[in-house]
Amino acid sequence: MSTPAPPPSVNQERLVSLDALRGFDMFWIAFGEKVVEILHKHYEWGPLNWLHHELEHPLWHGFT
């Protein structure tokens, strides 16, 4: 009777850059657009104006 092969070793290190990307994405999904909207109301700054324009979306009127 043969013994089963040991399971392959699993690398337990976390990929920090992937964690940072996930955190960055979650920030924008959760409240990034709202933060930009609030800042845009109070400050006139070129890059902030551009970002606010990029985050604007047309209203949804359903399927046509």
mmCIF file of the N, C-alpha and C atoms, coordinates in Angstrom:
data_MODEL
# 
_entry.id   MODEL 
# 
loop_
_atom_site.group_PDB 
_atom_site.id 
_atom_site.type_symbol 
_atom_site.label_atom_id 
_atom_site.label_alt_id 
_atom_site.label_comp_id 
_atom_site.label_asym_id 
_atom_site.label_entity_id 
_atom_site.label_seq_id 
_atom_site.pdbx_PDB_ins_code 
_atom_site.Cartn_x 
_atom_site.Cartn_y 
_atom_site.Cartn_z 
_atom_site.occupancy 
_atom_site.B_iso_or_equiv 
_atom_site.pdbx_formal_charge 
_atom_site.auth_seq_id 
_atom_site.auth_comp_id 
_atom_site.auth_asym_id 
_atom_site.auth_atom_id 
_atom_site.pdbx_PDB_model_num 
ATOM 1   N N  . MET A 1 1  ? 0.847   -1.172 0.000   1.00 0.00 ? 1  MET A N  1 
ATOM 2   C CA . MET A 1 1  ? 0.000   0.000  0.000   1.00 0.00 ? 1  MET A CA 1 
ATOM 3   C C  . MET A 1 1  ? 0.892   1.234  0.000   1.00 0.00 ? 1  MET A C  1 
ATOM 4   N N  . SER A 1 2  ? 0.594   2.176  -0.883  1.00 0.00 ? 2  SER A N  1 
ATOM 5   C CA . SER A 1 2  ? 1.422   3.375  -0.969  1.00 0.00 ? 2  SER A CA 1 
ATOM 6   C C  . SER A 1 2  ? 0.803   4.496  -0.133  1.00 0.00 ? 2  SER A C  1 
ATOM 7   N N  . THR A 1 3  ? 1.670   5.374  0.340   1.00 0.00 ? 3  THR A N  1 
ATOM 8   C CA . THR A 1 3  ? 1.182   6.515  1.128   1.00 0.00 ? 3  THR A CA 1 
ATOM 9   C C  . THR A 1 3  ? 0.807   7.649  0.171   1.00 0.00 ? 3  THR A C  1 
ATOM 10  N N  . PRO A 1 4  ? -0.241  8.397  0.504   1.00 0.00 ? 4  PRO A N  1 
ATOM 11  C CA . PRO A 1 4  ? -0.635  9.497  -0.387  1.00 0.00 ? 4  PRO A CA 1 
ATOM 12  C C  . PRO A 1 4  ? 0.422   10.596 -0.398  1.00 0.00 ? 4  PRO A C  1 
ATOM 13  N N  . ALA A 1 5  ? 0.496   11.254 -1.513  1.00 0.00 ? 5  ALA A N  1 
ATOM 14  C CA . ALA A 1 5  ? 1.466   12.347 -1.649  1.00 0.00 ? 5  ALA A CA 1 
ATOM 15  C C  . ALA A 1 5  ? 1.051   13.512 -0.751  1.00 0.00 ? 5  ALA A C  1 
ATOM 16  N N  . PRO A 1 6  ? 2.024   14.198 -0.170  1.00 0.00 ? 6  PRO A N  1 
ATOM 17  C CA . PRO A 1 6  ? 1.675   15.345 0.675   1.00 0.00 ? 6  PRO A CA 1 
ATOM 18  C C  . PRO A 1 6  ? 1.049   16.456 -0.179  1.00 0.00 ? 6  PRO A C  1 
ATOM 19  N N  . PRO A 1 7  ? 0.130   17.221 0.414   1.00 0.00 ? 7  PRO A N  1 
ATOM 20  C CA . PRO A 1 7  ? -0.492  18.304 -0.362  1.00 0.00 ? 7  PRO A CA 1 
ATOM 21  C C  . PRO A 1 7  ? 0.546   19.353 -0.742  1.00 0.00 ? 7  PRO A C  1 
ATOM 22  N N  . PRO A 1 8  ? 0.348   19.996 -1.873  1.00 0.00 ? 8  PRO A N  1 
ATOM 23  C CA . PRO A 1 8  ? 1.313   21.028 -2.280  1.00 0.00 ? 8  PRO A CA 1 
ATOM 24  C C  . PRO A 1 8  ? 1.317   22.173 -1.269  1.00 0.00 ? 8  PRO A C  1 
ATOM 25  N N  . SER A 1 9  ? 2.484   22.739 -1.076  1.00 0.00 ? 9  SER A N  1 
ATOM 26  C CA . SER A 1 9  ? 2.585   23.839 -0.115  1.00 0.00 ? 9  SER A CA 1 
ATOM 27  C C  . SER A 1 9  ? 1.867   25.065 -0.677  1.00 0.00 ? 9  SER A C  1 
ATOM 28  N N  . VAL A 1 10 ? 1.177   25.743 0.200   1.00 0.00 ? 10 VAL A N  1 
ATOM 29  C CA . VAL A 1 10 ? 0.427   26.934 -0.186  1.00 0.00 ? 10 VAL A CA 1 
ATOM 30  C C  . VAL A 1 10 ? 1.178   28.149 0.322   1.00 0.00 ? 10 VAL A C  1 
ATOM 31  N N  . ASN A 1 11 ? 1.417   29.099 -0.570  1.00 0.00 ? 11 ASN A N  1 
ATOM 32  C CA . ASN A 1 11 ? 2.102   30.324 -0.186  1.00 0.00 ? 11 ASN A CA 1 
ATOM 33  C C  . ASN A 1 11 ? 1.128   31.191 0.604   1.00 0.00 ? 11 ASN A C  1 
ATOM 34  N N  . GLN A 1 12 ? 1.440   31.465 1.858   1.00 0.00 ? 12 GLN A N  1 
ATOM 35  C CA . GLN A 1 12 ? 0.545   32.217 2.725   1.00 0.00 ? 12 GLN A CA 1 
ATOM 36  C C  . GLN A 1 12 ? 0.786   33.720 2.671   1.00 0.00 ? 12 GLN A C  1 
ATOM 37  N N  . GLU A 1 13 ? 1.761   34.175 1.900   1.00 0.00 ? 13 GLU A N  1 
ATOM 38  C CA . GLU A 1 13 ? 2.019   35.608 1.806   1.00 0.00 ? 13 GLU A CA 1 
ATOM 39  C C  . GLU A 1 13 ? 0.922   36.277 0.994   1.00 0.00 ? 13 GLU A C  1 
ATOM 40  N N  . ARG A 1 14 ? 0.505   37.435 1.436   1.00 0.00 ? 14 ARG A N  1 
ATOM 41  C CA . ARG A 1 14 ? -0.498  38.203 0.704   1.00 0.00 ? 14 ARG A CA 1 
ATOM 42  C C  . ARG A 1 14 ? 0.203   39.134 -0.271  1.00 0.00 ? 14 ARG A C  1 
ATOM 43  N N  . LEU A 1 15 ? -0.409  39.328 -1.396  1.00 0.00 ? 15 LEU A N  1 
ATOM 44  C CA . LEU A 1 15 ? 0.113   40.237 -2.400  1.00 0.00 ? 15 LEU A CA 1 
ATOM 45  C C  . LEU A 1 15 ? -0.382  41.636 -2.043  1.00 0.00 ? 15 LEU A C  1 
ATOM 46  N N  . VAL A 1 16 ? 0.485   42.440 -1.473  1.00 0.00 ? 16 VAL A N  1 
ATOM 47  C CA . VAL A 1 16 ? 0.105   43.748 -0.936  1.00 0.00 ? 16 VAL A CA 1 
ATOM 48  C C  . VAL A 1 16 ? -0.423  44.663 -2.033  1.00 0.00 ? 16 VAL A C  1 
ATOM 49  N N  . SER A 1 17 ? 0.160   44.609 -3.208  1.00 0.00 ? 17 SER A N  1 
ATOM 50  C CA . SER A 1 17 ? -0.308  45.490 -4.286  1.00 0.00 ? 17 SER A CA 1 
ATOM 51  C C  . SER A 1 17 ? -1.748  45.162 -4.677  1.00 0.00 ? 17 SER A C  1 
ATOM 52  N N  . LEU A 1 18 ? -2.125  43.889 -4.625  1.00 0.00 ? 18 LEU A N  1 
ATOM 53  C CA . LEU A 1 18 ? -3.497  43.507 -4.939  1.00 0.00 ? 18 LEU A CA 1 
ATOM 54  C C  . LEU A 1 18 ? -4.448  43.994 -3.853  1.00 0.00 ? 18 LEU A C  1 
ATOM 55  N N  . ASP A 1 19 ? -4.033  43.903 -2.601  1.00 0.00 ? 19 ASP A N  1 
ATOM 56  C CA . ASP A 1 19 ? -4.846  44.434 -1.505  1.00 0.00 ? 19 ASP A CA 1 
ATOM 57  C C  . ASP A 1 19 ? -5.036  45.934 -1.645  1.00 0.00 ? 19 ASP A C  1 
ATOM 58  N N  . ALA A 1 20 ? -3.990  46.638 -2.041  1.00 0.00 ? 20 ALA A N  1 
ATOM 59  C CA . ALA A 1 20 ? -4.087  48.090 -2.224  1.00 0.00 ? 20 ALA A CA 1 
ATOM 60  C C  . ALA A 1 20 ? -5.050  48.416 -3.366  1.00 0.00 ? 20 ALA A C  1 
ATOM 61  N N  . LEU A 1 21 ? -4.978  47.675 -4.451  1.00 0.00 ? 21 LEU A N  1 
ATOM 62  C CA . LEU A 1 21 ? -5.887  47.898 -5.574  1.00 0.00 ? 21 LEU A CA 1 
ATOM 63  C C  . LEU A 1 21 ? -7.329  47.642 -5.162  1.00 0.00 ? 21 LEU A C  1 
ATOM 64  N N  . ARG A 1 22 ? -7.567  46.579 -4.416  1.00 0.00 ? 22 ARG A N  1 
ATOM 65  C CA . ARG A 1 22 ? -8.925  46.289 -3.949  1.00 0.00 ? 22 ARG A CA 1 
ATOM 66  C C  . ARG A 1 22 ? -9.443  47.394 -3.040  1.00 0.00 ? 22 ARG A C  1 
ATOM 67  N N  . GLY A 1 23 ? -8.589  47.897 -2.163  1.00 0.00 ? 23 GLY A N  1 
ATOM 68  C CA . GLY A 1 23 ? -8.991  48.993 -1.285  1.00 0.00 ? 23 GLY A CA 1 
ATOM 69  C C  . GLY A 1 23 ? -9.311  50.251 -2.071  1.00 0.00 ? 23 GLY A C  1 
ATOM 70  N N  . PHE A 1 24 ? -8.492  50.563 -3.055  1.00 0.00 ? 24 PHE A N  1 
ATOM 71  C CA . PHE A 1 24 ? -8.718  51.727 -3.911  1.00 0.00 ? 24 PHE A CA 1 
ATOM 72  C C  . PHE A 1 24 ? -10.046 51.591 -4.651  1.00 0.00 ? 24 PHE A C  1 
ATOM 73  N N  . ASP A 1 25 ? -10.304 50.408 -5.208  1.00 0.00 ? 25 ASP A N  1 
ATOM 74  C CA . ASP A 1 25 ? -11.568 50.171 -5.912  1.00 0.00 ? 25 ASP A CA 1 
ATOM 75  C C  . ASP A 1 25 ? -12.763 50.296 -4.979  1.00 0.00 ? 25 ASP A C  1 
ATOM 76  N N  . MET A 1 26 ? -12.654 49.733 -3.785  1.00 0.00 ? 26 MET A N  1 
ATOM 77  C CA . MET A 1 26 ? -13.762 49.797 -2.834  1.00 0.00 ? 26 MET A CA 1 
ATOM 78  C C  . MET A 1 26 ? -14.035 51.226 -2.397  1.00 0.00 ? 26 MET A C  1 
ATOM 79  N N  . PHE A 1 27 ? -12.998 52.048 -2.272  1.00 0.00 ? 27 PHE A N  1 
ATOM 80  C CA . PHE A 1 27 ? -13.204 53.455 -1.944  1.00 0.00 ? 27 PHE A CA 1 
ATOM 81  C C  . PHE A 1 27 ? -14.079 54.116 -3.002  1.00 0.00 ? 27 PHE A C  1 
ATOM 82  N N  . TRP A 1 28 ? -13.749 53.924 -4.283  1.00 0.00 ? 28 TRP A N  1 
ATOM 83  C CA . TRP A 1 28 ? -14.515 54.573 -5.353  1.00 0.00 ? 28 TRP A CA 1 
ATOM 84  C C  . TRP A 1 28 ? -15.912 54.002 -5.460  1.00 0.00 ? 28 TRP A C  1 
ATOM 85  N N  . ILE A 1 29 ? -16.073 52.705 -5.232  1.00 0.00 ? 29 ILE A N  1 
ATOM 86  C CA . ILE A 1 29 ? -17.403 52.102 -5.289  1.00 0.00 ? 29 ILE A CA 1 
ATOM 87  C C  . ILE A 1 29 ? -18.274 52.618 -4.148  1.00 0.00 ? 29 ILE A C  1 
ATOM 88  N N  . ALA A 1 30 ? -17.710 52.687 -2.956  1.00 0.00 ? 30 ALA A N  1 
ATOM 89  C CA . ALA A 1 30 ? -18.495 53.042 -1.772  1.00 0.00 ? 30 ALA A CA 1 
ATOM 90  C C  . ALA A 1 30 ? -18.790 54.531 -1.672  1.00 0.00 ? 30 ALA A C  1 
ATOM 91  N N  . PHE A 1 31 ? -17.772 55.386 -1.738  1.00 0.00 ? 31 PHE A N  1 
ATOM 92  C CA . PHE A 1 31 ? -18.039 56.806 -1.532  1.00 0.00 ? 31 PHE A CA 1 
ATOM 93  C C  . PHE A 1 31 ? -17.168 57.759 -2.306  1.00 0.00 ? 31 PHE A C  1 
ATOM 94  N N  . GLY A 1 32 ? -16.417 57.322 -3.232  1.00 0.00 ? 32 GLY A N  1 
ATOM 95  C CA . GLY A 1 32 ? -15.557 58.221 -3.992  1.00 0.00 ? 32 GLY A CA 1 
ATOM 96  C C  . GLY A 1 32 ? -16.320 59.256 -4.793  1.00 0.00 ? 32 GLY A C  1 
ATOM 97  N N  . GLU A 1 33 ? -17.382 58.825 -5.461  1.00 0.00 ? 33 GLU A N  1 
ATOM 98  C CA . GLU A 1 33 ? -18.153 59.759 -6.278  1.00 0.00 ? 33 GLU A CA 1 
ATOM 99  C C  . GLU A 1 33 ? -18.802 60.833 -5.413  1.00 0.00 ? 33 GLU A C  1 
ATOM 100 N N  . LYS A 1 34 ? -19.302 60.450 -4.252  1.00 0.00 ? 34 LYS A N  1 
ATOM 101 C CA . LYS A 1 34 ? -19.945 61.418 -3.356  1.00 0.00 ? 34 LYS A CA 1 
ATOM 102 C C  . LYS A 1 34 ? -18.927 62.419 -2.821  1.00 0.00 ? 34 LYS A C  1 
ATOM 103 N N  . VAL A 1 35 ? -17.734 61.966 -2.490  1.00 0.00 ? 35 VAL A N  1 
ATOM 104 C CA . VAL A 1 35 ? -16.682 62.870 -2.006  1.00 0.00 ? 35 VAL A CA 1 
ATOM 105 C C  . VAL A 1 35 ? -16.341 63.899 -3.080  1.00 0.00 ? 35 VAL A C  1 
ATOM 106 N N  . VAL A 1 36 ? -16.185 63.453 -4.316  1.00 0.00 ? 36 VAL A N  1 
ATOM 107 C CA . VAL A 1 36 ? -15.870 64.370 -5.414  1.00 0.00 ? 36 VAL A CA 1 
ATOM 108 C C  . VAL A 1 36 ? -17.014 65.357 -5.621  1.00 0.00 ? 36 VAL A C  1 
ATOM 109 N N  . GLU A 1 37 ? -18.241 64.887 -5.529  1.00 0.00 ? 37 GLU A N  1 
ATOM 110 C CA . GLU A 1 37 ? -19.396 65.772 -5.702  1.00 0.00 ? 37 GLU A CA 1 
ATOM 111 C C  . GLU A 1 37 ? -19.422 66.864 -4.632  1.00 0.00 ? 37 GLU A C  1 
ATOM 112 N N  . ILE A 1 38 ? -19.177 66.509 -3.388  1.00 0.00 ? 38 ILE A N  1 
ATOM 113 C CA . ILE A 1 38 ? -19.174 67.484 -2.295  1.00 0.00 ? 38 ILE A CA 1 
ATOM 114 C C  . ILE A 1 38 ? -18.031 68.480 -2.468  1.00 0.00 ? 38 ILE A C  1 
ATOM 115 N N  . LEU A 1 39 ? -16.842 67.995 -2.787  1.00 0.00 ? 39 LEU A N  1 
ATOM 116 C CA . LEU A 1 39 ? -15.706 68.896 -2.984  1.00 0.00 ? 39 LEU A CA 1 
ATOM 117 C C  . LEU A 1 39 ? -15.940 69.832 -4.166  1.00 0.00 ? 39 LEU A C  1 
ATOM 118 N N  . HIS A 1 40 ? -16.550 69.316 -5.221  1.00 0.00 ? 40 HIS A N  1 
ATOM 119 C CA . HIS A 1 40 ? -16.803 70.128 -6.413  1.00 0.00 ? 40 HIS A CA 1 
ATOM 120 C C  . HIS A 1 40 ? -17.758 71.279 -6.109  1.00 0.00 ? 40 HIS A C  1 
ATOM 121 N N  . LYS A 1 41 ? -18.697 71.070 -5.190  1.00 0.00 ? 41 LYS A N  1 
ATOM 122 C CA . LYS A 1 41 ? -19.636 72.134 -4.822  1.00 0.00 ? 41 LYS A CA 1 
ATOM 123 C C  . LYS A 1 41 ? -18.931 73.297 -4.124  1.00 0.00 ? 41 LYS A C  1 
ATOM 124 N N  . HIS A 1 42 ? -17.811 73.008 -3.446  1.00 0.00 ? 42 HIS A N  1 
ATOM 125 C CA . HIS A 1 42 ? -17.145 74.022 -2.630  1.00 0.00 ? 42 HIS A CA 1 
ATOM 126 C C  . HIS A 1 42 ? -15.876 74.603 -3.252  1.00 0.00 ? 42 HIS A C  1 
ATOM 127 N N  . TYR A 1 43 ? -15.278 73.903 -4.195  1.00 0.00 ? 43 TYR A N  1 
ATOM 128 C CA . TYR A 1 43 ? -13.998 74.353 -4.751  1.00 0.00 ? 43 TYR A CA 1 
ATOM 129 C C  . TYR A 1 43 ? -14.037 74.334 -6.272  1.00 0.00 ? 43 TYR A C  1 
ATOM 130 N N  . GLU A 1 44 ? -13.497 75.351 -6.884  1.00 0.00 ? 44 GLU A N  1 
ATOM 131 C CA . GLU A 1 44 ? -13.324 75.396 -8.338  1.00 0.00 ? 44 GLU A CA 1 
ATOM 132 C C  . GLU A 1 44 ? -11.855 75.105 -8.631  1.00 0.00 ? 44 GLU A C  1 
ATOM 133 N N  . TRP A 1 45 ? -11.562 73.889 -9.014  1.00 0.00 ? 45 TRP A N  1 
ATOM 134 C CA . TRP A 1 45 ? -10.193 73.458 -9.269  1.00 0.00 ? 45 TRP A CA 1 
ATOM 135 C C  . TRP A 1 45 ? -10.218 72.579 -10.506 1.00 0.00 ? 45 TRP A C  1 
ATOM 136 N N  . GLY A 1 46 ? -9.356  72.852 -11.465 1.00 0.00 ? 46 GLY A N  1 
ATOM 137 C CA . GLY A 1 46 ? -9.365  72.165 -12.751 1.00 0.00 ? 46 GLY A CA 1 
ATOM 138 C C  . GLY A 1 46 ? -9.442  70.649 -12.688 1.00 0.00 ? 46 GLY A C  1 
ATOM 139 N N  . PRO A 1 47 ? -8.500  69.977 -12.008 1.00 0.00 ? 47 PRO A N  1 
ATOM 140 C CA . PRO A 1 47 ? -8.561  68.517 -11.953 1.00 0.00 ? 47 PRO A CA 1 
ATOM 141 C C  . PRO A 1 47 ? -9.824  67.994 -11.261 1.00 0.00 ? 47 PRO A C  1 
ATOM 142 N N  . LEU A 1 48 ? -10.299 68.716 -10.262 1.00 0.00 ? 48 LEU A N  1 
ATOM 143 C CA . LEU A 1 48 ? -11.524 68.301 -9.574  1.00 0.00 ? 48 LEU A CA 1 
ATOM 144 C C  . LEU A 1 48 ? -12.735 68.467 -10.490 1.00 0.00 ? 48 LEU A C  1 
ATOM 145 N N  . ASN A 1 49 ? -12.750 69.543 -11.280 1.00 0.00 ? 49 ASN A N  1 
ATOM 146 C CA . ASN A 1 49 ? -13.834 69.734 -12.250 1.00 0.00 ? 49 ASN A CA 1 
ATOM 147 C C  . ASN A 1 49 ? -13.836 68.612 -13.283 1.00 0.00 ? 49 ASN A C  1 
ATOM 148 N N  . TRP A 1 50 ? -12.652 68.236 -13.747 1.00 0.00 ? 50 TRP A N  1 
ATOM 149 C CA . TRP A 1 50 ? -12.542 67.154 -14.728 1.00 0.00 ? 50 TRP A CA 1 
ATOM 150 C C  . TRP A 1 50 ? -13.054 65.834 -14.139 1.00 0.00 ? 50 TRP A C  1 
ATOM 151 N N  . LEU A 1 51 ? -12.631 65.547 -12.906 1.00 0.00 ? 51 LEU A N  1 
ATOM 152 C CA . LEU A 1 51 ? -13.038 64.297 -12.264 1.00 0.00 ? 51 LEU A CA 1 
ATOM 153 C C  . LEU A 1 51 ? -14.544 64.269 -12.035 1.00 0.00 ? 51 LEU A C  1 
ATOM 154 N N  . HIS A 1 52 ? -15.110 65.388 -11.631 1.00 0.00 ? 52 HIS A N  1 
ATOM 155 C CA . HIS A 1 52 ? -16.562 65.457 -11.432 1.00 0.00 ? 52 HIS A CA 1 
ATOM 156 C C  . HIS A 1 52 ? -17.288 65.188 -12.748 1.00 0.00 ? 52 HIS A C  1 
ATOM 157 N N  . HIS A 1 53 ? -16.793 65.762 -13.824 1.00 0.00 ? 53 HIS A N  1 
ATOM 158 C CA . HIS A 1 53 ? -17.400 65.528 -15.142 1.00 0.00 ? 53 HIS A CA 1 
ATOM 159 C C  . HIS A 1 53 ? -17.294 64.052 -15.543 1.00 0.00 ? 53 HIS A C  1 
ATOM 160 N N  . GLU A 1 54 ? -16.166 63.427 -15.247 1.00 0.00 ? 54 GLU A N  1 
ATOM 161 C CA . GLU A 1 54 ? -15.966 62.014 -15.591 1.00 0.00 ? 54 GLU A CA 1 
ATOM 162 C C  . GLU A 1 54 ? -16.911 61.100 -14.817 1.00 0.00 ? 54 GLU A C  1 
ATOM 163 N N  . LEU A 1 55 ? -17.302 61.492 -13.620 1.00 0.00 ? 55 LEU A N  1 
ATOM 164 C CA . LEU A 1 55 ? -18.149 60.651 -12.780 1.00 0.00 ? 55 LEU A CA 1 
ATOM 165 C C  . LEU A 1 55 ? -19.639 60.905 -12.985 1.00 0.00 ? 55 LEU A C  1 
ATOM 166 N N  . GLU A 1 56 ? -19.995 61.892 -13.807 1.00 0.00 ? 56 GLU A N  1 
ATOM 167 C CA . GLU A 1 56 ? -21.410 62.151 -14.083 1.00 0.00 ? 56 GLU A CA 1 
ATOM 168 C C  . GLU A 1 56 ? -21.948 61.086 -15.037 1.00 0.00 ? 56 GLU A C  1 
ATOM 169 N N  . HIS A 1 57 ? -23.173 60.674 -14.797 1.00 0.00 ? 57 HIS A N  1 
ATOM 170 C CA . HIS A 1 57 ? -23.815 59.679 -15.648 1.00 0.00 ? 57 HIS A CA 1 
ATOM 171 C C  . HIS A 1 57 ? -25.215 60.164 -15.994 1.00 0.00 ? 57 HIS A C  1 
ATOM 172 N N  . PRO A 1 58 ? -25.709 59.835 -17.176 1.00 0.00 ? 58 PRO A N  1 
ATOM 173 C CA . PRO A 1 58 ? -27.081 60.226 -17.514 1.00 0.00 ? 58 PRO A CA 1 
ATOM 174 C C  . PRO A 1 58 ? -28.077 59.470 -16.636 1.00 0.00 ? 58 PRO A C  1 
ATOM 175 N N  . LEU A 1 59 ? -29.242 60.070 -16.437 1.00 0.00 ? 59 LEU A N  1 
ATOM 176 C CA . LEU A 1 59 ? -30.278 59.414 -15.651 1.00 0.00 ? 59 LEU A CA 1 
ATOM 177 C C  . LEU A 1 59 ? -30.780 58.176 -16.383 1.00 0.00 ? 59 LEU A C  1 
ATOM 178 N N  . TRP A 1 60 ? -31.160 57.181 -15.614 1.00 0.00 ? 60 TRP A N  1 
ATOM 179 C CA . TRP A 1 60 ? -31.674 55.953 -16.186 1.00 0.00 ? 60 TRP A CA 1 
ATOM 180 C C  . TRP A 1 60 ? -33.169 56.120 -16.409 1.00 0.00 ? 60 TRP A C  1 
ATOM 181 N N  . HIS A 1 61 ? -33.613 55.909 -17.639 1.00 0.00 ? 61 HIS A N  1 
ATOM 182 C CA . HIS A 1 61 ? -35.032 56.023 -17.978 1.00 0.00 ? 61 HIS A CA 1 
ATOM 183 C C  . HIS A 1 61 ? -35.598 54.669 -18.396 1.00 0.00 ? 61 HIS A C  1 
ATOM 184 N N  . GLY A 1 62 ? -34.931 53.606 -18.070 1.00 0.00 ? 62 GLY A N  1 
ATOM 185 C CA . GLY A 1 62 ? -35.406 52.278 -18.432 1.00 0.00 ? 62 GLY A CA 1 
ATOM 186 C C  . GLY A 1 62 ? -35.007 51.905 -19.851 1.00 0.00 ? 62 GLY A C  1 
ATOM 187 N N  . PHE A 1 63 ? -35.462 50.758 -20.261 1.00 0.00 ? 63 PHE A N  1 
ATOM 188 C CA . PHE A 1 63 ? -35.156 50.278 -21.607 1.00 0.00 ? 63 PHE A CA 1 
ATOM 189 C C  . PHE A 1 63 ? -36.024 51.005 -22.620 1.00 0.00 ? 63 PHE A C  1 
ATOM 190 N N  . THR A 1 64 ? -35.475 51.261 -23.788 1.00 0.00 ? 64 THR A N  1 
ATOM 191 C CA . THR A 1 64 ? -36.268 51.934 -24.827 1.00 0.00 ? 64 THR A CA 1 
ATOM 192 C C  . THR A 1 64 ? -36.568 50.974 -25.954 1.00 0.00 ? 64 THR A C  1 
# 
